């Protein structure tokens, strides 16, 4: 099942001036790596400097190093990211420091 990215609820609509987590492991995320990458970029863009966002990605895509890290490196010159852990549900947590 393909979902139009325009039909998916935004990951956030406000800038977070604190550390927060972006849930990128909903069923439609499991079906669409491009959506995960797109919303991960949006989550980082909506994180105020000096804070971090935990990108919680769907386990169906495997380790985020395989598809997300290059996206983050290409999109941002001034962020650092690190792998945190695999969740009990199979998802993965990547922490992005802004």
C-alpha positions, 0 to 999 in steps of 0.5 A: 500500500502506497501512501502519498506523502501529502496525506501523511500527518507531519511529524511536527509543526512547531520548533522544539526548544527542548530535546524530543523524540520523533516517531518514525515507526508507524505502519506507513513509515514501515512501507516507505523509506523515503517518507522516513528520510523526509520526515527525519529531515523535517524533525531535525529542522524543527529542533532548536540549536543546543537540543537533540531529537531522537529519530525512532525509525521502523525496524522493517528498514534495518539499521539506520546506518544503511539508509538514514545516515547518508541522508542526514550528512547530505542535508546538514553540515552542522549536526552530529548523530549517533546510534543509541539502541534498538528498541524492544519492538524492533525499531531503532533510535538515532540521536541527532544533536543540533 
